[in-house]
């Protein structure tokens, strides 16, 4: 078990967001987390999984016609 457990503040810094965003992810149960007493810790692997699940790949560009659109 070599997974680091991050605080909400650390997750916010990692994602480049405010603290409110990871707190909302936890409240809505959209990310795995661990309760340690009253503290919330988020496994680093859960953050990576969240990023991977929400990554949008670029659309494939279509070959443009030499003549453009038909009128």
C-alpha positions in Angstrom: 0.0 0.0 0.0 2.1 2.9 -1.3 -0.7 5.3 -1.9 -0.4 8.8 -0.5 -3.4 10.3 1.3 -3.9 13.9 0.4 -5.8 16.6 2.3 -8.6 18.5 0.6 -6.2 21.5 0.3 -3.5 19.4 -1.4 -6.1 18.0 -3.8 -7.3 21.5 -4.6 -3.7 22.6 -5.3 -3.1 19.5 -7.5 -6.2 20.1 -9.5 -5.7 23.9 -9.7 -9.0 24.6 -8.1 -10.4 26.2 -4.9 -10.9 24.0 -1.8 -14.6 24.1 -2.4 -14.3 21.9 -5.5 -12.8 18.7 -3.9 -15.1 19.2 -0.9 -18.0 19.1 -3.3 -16.6 16.0 -4.9 -16.5 14.3 -1.5 -20.0 15.5 -0.5 -21.5 14.2 -3.7 -19.4 11.0 -3.4 -17.9 11.5 -6.9 -14.4 10.6 -5.6 -13.1 8.0 -3.2 -12.1 9.2 0.2 -11.1 8.0 3.7 -12.4 9.4 6.9 -9.6 9.6 9.6 -11.5 10.8 12.7 -13.0 14.1 11.6 -10.4 14.5 8.8 -11.1 13.7 5.1 -8.2 12.2 3.1 -8.3 11.4 -0.6 -6.0 8.7 -2.0 -3.7 10.0 -4.7 -4.8 7.1 -6.9 -8.4 8.3 -6.6 -7.4 11.7 -7.8 -5.7 10.2 -10.8 -8.7 8.0 -11.5 -11.0 11.0 -11.4 -8.8 12.9 -13.8 -8.6 9.9 -16.2 -12.4 9.4 -16.0 -13.1 13.1 -16.8 -10.5 13.6 -19.5 -12.0 14.5 -22.9 -10.1 13.4 -25.9 -9.9 15.8 -28.9 -12.3 15.3 -31.7 -10.9 13.9 -34.9 -10.6 16.5 -37.6 -12.3 15.7 -40.9 -10.4 16.2 -44.1 -11.6 19.4 -45.6 -12.9 19.4 -49.1 -10.9 21.4 -51.6 -14.1 23.2 -52.7 -15.8 23.9 -49.4 -19.5 23.6 -49.0 -22.0 23.3 -51.8 -24.3 26.3 -52.1 
